[in-house]
């Protein structure tokens, strides 16, 4: 497995994590029942419990895919 930090892997992992954050933080949390749009406490919880693990998993998956292609 290639777990070296490369610019490409980090950028794609951040992009996917931000898309998940926008989806979970605003669309899933606010539209079904309504909410305060920029509630900092809830957004920080989503960032810690959803986005950080998604970033780590995406980085690991990206590393495994690159190893498999070689």
Secondary structure, 3 states (H helix, E strand, C coil): CCCCCCHHHHHHHHHHHHHHHHHHHHHHHHCCCCCCCCCHHHHHHHHHHHHHHHHHHHHHHHHHHHHHHC
